[in-house]
Amino acid sequence: MFIMSAERKIIAIDAMGGDKGPNAVLGGMNQFLYQNGEDKVFFHLFGPSKVLNPLLAKYPRVARNCELIDAPGVIKGTDKVRDVIRHSQDTSMYMAIKDVREGNSAAVVSAGNTGILMSLSKLALKTIDGISRPAITTMLPSGGGDSRVVVLDLGANVHCDERDLFDFAILGSVYAEMLGKMPRPKVGVLNIGEEDTKGNETLQKLNKLLMEHKDELPYEYIGFVEGNDIGGGNVQVVVTDGFTGNIVLKTVEGTAKLIKRVLVDNLKKSILAIIGAFFLVHVFKRLKNKIDPRSYAGATFLGLKGFAVKTHGNSDALAFANSIKYAADLTGANLNDVIAARAQSVSKIRDEIINQE
């Protein structure tokens, strides 16, 4: 009989989400265990046992460190939220989320349909008191060295009002402080210009309120920022709606792939370039680690009472392994208690927004 140690986290895995299927999921689990050891994380693996048992035979390291829980239903990437939400009880995604709600797992990781994962997570886990909506959140490359910037929302909420964006600033600042080790982070609101007169009415009202209460906020508010500031290293938390944030995310990923293609193409054209690259191999390795989308493959629905991690639908084993590492890091931080406390501390400022509506 397996006995769980107090230090060992349990993470629920939706084995059937993603374009590459359970092979990529189990490959990622195997890679995580190989890189991080078998004493850090134990898995609750959800999916059809008739599909997963043969795969587990190929991954003995994973088989030793997981409990397979039969979940015969599968949510497809093309399914609609309204069609699935009432008939999801036997699916790998819902059962994994439910495992977190019931306290059996500390987090869930899935590469499945974002909208459905978001809806089921919100229904099952509920939002933290004082937070209106959860936001998809992660850290993207920024500035020099290992610097990162927290960006939210990355796609959960297409339409956001001042209250939502105000809450996102709280979520992002706590995330940056506790996971990114950025004390009193600089927070900016994404806009088409830095001037106070730029942007729509929602952004202008929010900016005016935050500026008026600048000294009372638990972070350093620096006003409006532009898209080029995200990679510039001058801001540590960028707040925006999910429509714009998702475009930002896909642009960053596309730019990373473009840089890689340009480097490879140019290296192939010259012997001198190949020789030079040999001496710069460590520089190229650091660049790859910095811009490779698989290195920040996981994003969490921040603001829920439990952790749900979404990884790319086309995640390979490396991306999935990094998402598991990300989930483990999330569960090791006291994020939600701090978010609740910070939300309470600025509730009077937040009430001003509600009273204006």
C-alpha positions in Angstrom: 0.0 0.0 0.0 1.3 3.5 -1.0 1.8 5.9 2.0 1.9 9.6 1.2 4.5 11.7 3.0 3.5 15.1 4.2 6.1 16.7 1.9 4.9 15.0 -1.2 2.3 16.9 -3.3 -0.5 15.1 -5.2 -1.3 16.6 -8.6 -4.3 15.6 -10.7 -3.7 15.0 -14.4 -6.2 15.1 -17.2 -4.6 12.5 -19.4 -6.9 13.0 -22.4 -6.6 16.8 -23.0 -4.4 18.2 -25.8 -3.7 17.6 -29.4 -1.0 15.0 -28.9 -3.0 12.8 -26.6 -2.0 10.7 -23.6 1.4 9.9 -25.0 2.6 13.4 -24.6 1.0 13.6 -21.1 2.6 10.5 -19.8 5.9 11.4 -21.5 5.8 14.7 -19.7 5.0 13.0 -16.3 8.0 10.7 -16.9 10.3 13.6 -17.8 9.2 15.6 -14.7 10.0 12.6 -12.5 13.3 12.0 -14.2 14.4 15.6 -13.8 12.9 16.3 -10.3 13.1 12.9 -8.5 10.3 10.6 -7.5 9.9 11.9 -3.9 8.4 15.3 -4.7 5.1 14.6 -6.5 2.6 11.8 -6.8 -0.1 11.8 -9.5 -3.8 11.0 -9.7 -4.1 10.2 -13.4 -7.6 10.5 -14.9 -8.6 8.9 -18.2 -10.0 5.7 -19.7 -8.2 2.8 -18.0 -8.3 0.7 -21.2 -6.3 3.4 -23.0 -3.9 4.3 -20.2 -3.0 0.9 -18.8 -1.0 -0.1 -22.0 0.8 3.2 -21.9 1.7 2.9 -18.2 3.4 -0.3 -19.1 5.8 1.7 -21.2 6.5 4.2 -18.4 7.3 2.2 -15.3 8.5 5.4 -13.5 5.1 7.0 -14.0 3.3 3.8 -13.0 5.2 3.7 -9.7 4.2 7.2 -8.9 0.6 7.5 -9.9 -2.9 6.1 -9.1 -5.0 5.6 -12.3 -8.6 6.6 -11.8 -10.9 5.4 -14.6 -12.7 8.3 -16.3 -14.3 7.0 -19.5 -15.6 10.3 -20.8 -13.4 12.6 -22.9 -13.9 16.3 -23.7 -12.7 17.2 -27.2 -11.0 20.4 -28.2 -13.9 21.2 -30.5 -16.6 20.7 -27.9 -18.7 23.7 -26.9 -19.0 24.8 -23.3 -22.8 24.9 -23.3 -22.9 21.3 -24.7 -20.5 19.8 -22.3 -20.9 21.5 -18.9 -24.0 19.5 -17.9 -22.7 16.2 -19.1 -19.1 16.2 -17.9 -19.3 14.2 -14.7 -17.5 11.1 -16.1 -14.9 13.0 -18.1 -11.2 13.0 -17.3 -11.2 16.8 -17.0 -14.1 17.2 -14.6 -13.0 14.3 -12.4 -9.5 15.8 -12.1 -10.9 19.2 -11.1 -13.3 17.5 -8.7 -10.3 15.8 -7.1 -8.9 19.2 -6.2 -12.2 20.5 -4.9 -12.5 17.5 -2.6 -9.0 18.1 -1.3 -7.5 14.9 -2.7 -5.1 16.8 -5.0 -3.4 20.1 -4.6 -3.7 21.1 -8.3 -5.0 19.9 -11.7 -3.1 20.1 -14.9 -4.8 19.8 -18.3 -4.1 20.6 -22.0 -7.7 20.4 -22.8 -10.3 23.0 -24.1 -9.5 26.3 -22.4 -13.1 27.5 -22.2 -14.5 24.3 -20.8 -11.6 23.9 -18.3 -12.2 27.5 -17.2 -15.9 27.0 -16.8 -15.7 23.7 -15.0 -12.9 25.0 -12.7 -14.9 28.1 -11.8 -18.0 26.1 -11.1 -16.2 23.5 -9.0 -13.6 25.5 -7.2 -15.3 29.0 -6.9 -13.5 32.3 -6.7 -11.6 33.7 -3.8 -13.7 36.1 -1.6 -13.2 39.7 -2.9 -12.3 38.6 -6.4 -14.9 39.0 -9.2 -13.4 36.6 -11.8 -10.3 34.4 -12.2 -7.7 35.4 -14.8 -5.4 33.2 -16.8 -1.9 34.2 -15.6 1.7 33.3 -16.3 5.1 34.9 -16.5 6.6 35.8 -19.9 10.2 36.6 -20.8 11.1 40.3 -20.2 14.3 42.4 -20.0 17.7 40.9 -19.5 18.9 37.8 -17.7 16.2 35.7 -16.2 13.7 38.6 -15.8 10.0 37.8 -16.3 6.8 39.8 -16.4 3.4 38.7 -15.1 0.6 39.2 -17.7 -3.1 38.7 -17.0 -5.7 38.1 -18.3 -4.5 35.8 -21.1 -7.8 34.7 -22.4 -10.4 33.8 -19.7 -12.4 37.0 -19.9 -12.9 38.7 -23.2 -15.0 41.6 -21.7 -13.7 43.2 -18.5 -14.9 46.2 -16.5 -12.9 48.4 -14.1 -13.7 46.1 -11.2 -12.3 43.0 -13.0 -9.1 44.8 -14.0 -8.7 46.2 -10.5 -8.9 42.6 -9.1 -6.5 41.4 -11.8 -3.9 43.9 -10.5 -4.2 42.4 -7.0 -3.9 38.9 -8.4 -0.9 39.7 -10.6 0.9 41.6 -7.9 0.6 38.8 -5.3 1.7 36.3 -8.0 4.7 38.4 -8.9 5.7 38.9 -5.3 5.3 35.3 -4.2 6.2 33.2 -7.3 8.4 35.7 -9.1 10.2 37.0 -6.0 9.4 40.6 -7.0 8.8 42.6 -3.8 6.3 45.4 -4.3 6.1 44.9 -8.0 5.6 47.6 -10.6 2.1 47.3 -12.0 0.9 48.8 -15.3 -2.4 48.8 -17.3 -1.9 47.9 -21.0 -3.1 50.6 -23.3 -2.4 52.1 -26.7 -0.3 54.9 -25.2 1.1 56.1 -21.8 -0.8 59.3 -21.7 -3.8 59.6 -19.3 -6.1 60.6 -22.2 -5.4 57.4 -24.2 -7.7 54.3 -24.3 -11.3 53.7 -23.7 -13.5 54.9 -20.9 -13.0 51.8 -18.8 -9.2 52.1 -18.8 -9.3 55.9 -18.1 -11.7 55.4 -15.1 -9.5 52.6 -13.7 -6.3 54.6 -14.2 -7.8 57.7 -12.5 -8.9 55.6 -9.5 -5.5 53.8 -9.1 -3.6 57.1 -9.4 -5.8 58.7 -6.7 -5.1 55.8 -4.3 -1.6 55.1 -5.4 -0.1 55.3 -1.9 -2.7 52.9 -0.5 -2.1 50.1 -2.9 0.0 47.0 -2.0 2.0 47.4 -5.2 3.7 50.3 -7.1 1.2 51.5 -9.7 3.1 53.1 -12.7 0.1 54.0 -14.9 -0.5 53.0 -18.5 2.1 50.8 -20.4 2.3 49.8 -24.0 2.9 46.5 -25.7 6.7 47.1 -26.2 7.0 47.5 -22.4 6.1 43.9 -21.8 9.5 42.7 -23.0 11.4 45.8 -22.0 11.8 45.0 -18.3 10.4 48.2 -17.0 7.1 46.7 -15.6 6.7 43.5 -13.6 2.9 43.1 -13.9 0.8 44.0 -16.9 -3.0 44.1 -16.5 -5.3 43.7 -19.5 -8.5 42.0 -20.7 -8.5 38.4 -21.9 -9.0 39.4 -25.6 -5.9 41.6 -25.7 -3.9 39.4 -23.4 -4.4 36.3 -25.6 -3.2 38.2 -28.6 -0.1 39.3 -26.6 0.6 35.7 -25.6 0.3 34.4 -29.2 2.4 37.3 -30.5 5.2 36.5 -28.0 5.1 32.8 -28.9 5.2 33.6 -32.6 8.1 36.0 -32.2 10.1 33.4 -30.3 9.5 30.9 -33.2 10.5 33.6 -35.7 13.8 34.3 -33.9 14.6 30.6 -33.8 13.9 30.2 -37.6 16.0 33.3 -38.5 19.0 32.0 -36.4 18.8 28.5 -37.9 18.4 29.8 -41.5 21.4 32.2 -41.2 23.6 29.6 -39.5 23.1 27.2 -42.4 24.3 29.8 -45.0 27.8 30.2 -43.8 30.7 28.1 -42.6 32.0 31.0 -40.6 28.6 31.4 -38.9 28.6 27.7 -38.0 32.1 28.0 -36.5 31.1 31.2 -34.6 28.0 29.4 -33.3 30.2 26.7 -31.9 31.9 29.2 -29.6 28.6 30.8 -28.7 26.8 27.6 -27.9 26.1 28.6 -24.3 24.7 31.9 -25.4 22.3 30.2 -27.9 21.3 27.8 -25.2 20.4 30.6 -22.8 18.5 32.4 -25.6 16.6 29.2 -26.4 15.6 28.7 -22.7 14.6 32.4 -22.5 12.3 32.5 -25.5 11.1 28.8 -25.9 7.3 28.9 -25.3 7.6 25.4 -23.7 9.6 27.0 -20.9 6.4 28.9 -19.8 4.0 26.3 -21.0 1.7 26.5 -17.9 -0.7 29.2 -17.0 -3.1 29.1 -14.0 -6.6 30.3 -13.5 -5.6 32.7 -10.7 -8.3 33.8 -8.3 -9.9 30.4 -7.7 -9.9 28.6 -4.4 -7.9 25.7 -5.9 -5.2 25.6 -8.6 -6.1 24.7 -12.1 -3.1 24.8 -14.6 -3.8 25.1 -18.3 -1.0 24.1 -20.7 -1.0 24.5 -24.5 -3.2 22.2 -26.5 -0.3 21.2 -28.7 2.0 20.6 -25.7 4.7 18.0 -26.1 6.3 16.0 -23.3 8.7 18.9 -22.4 6.0 21.4 -22.2 3.8 19.1 -20.1 6.7 18.4 -17.8 7.2 22.2 -17.3 3.5 22.6 -16.6 3.7 20.0 -13.8 6.7 21.8 -12.3 4.7 25.0 -12.5 1.7 23.4 -10.7 4.1 22.0 -8.0 5.5 25.5 -7.5 2.0 27.0 -7.2 1.0 24.6 -4.5 4.1 25.4 -2.6 3.2 29.1 -2.2 0.6 30.5 0.1 -1.0 32.4 -2.8 -4.7 32.2 -2.1 -4.6 33.3 1.5 -2.5 36.3 0.6 -4.8 37.2 -2.3 -7.8 37.1 0.0 -6.0 39.3 2.6 -4.9 41.8 -0.1 -8.4 41.9 -1.6 -9.8 42.7 1.8 -7.2 45.4 2.4 -8.3 47.4 -0.7 -12.0 46.6 -0.5 -12.9 50.3 0.2 -11.1 51.4 -3.0 -12.9 48.6 -4.9 -16.2 49.7 -3.5 -15.7 53.1 -5.2 -15.8 51.3 -8.5 -19.0 49.5 -7.7 -20.6 52.7 -6.5 -19.8 54.4 -9.8 -21.5 51.6 -11.9 
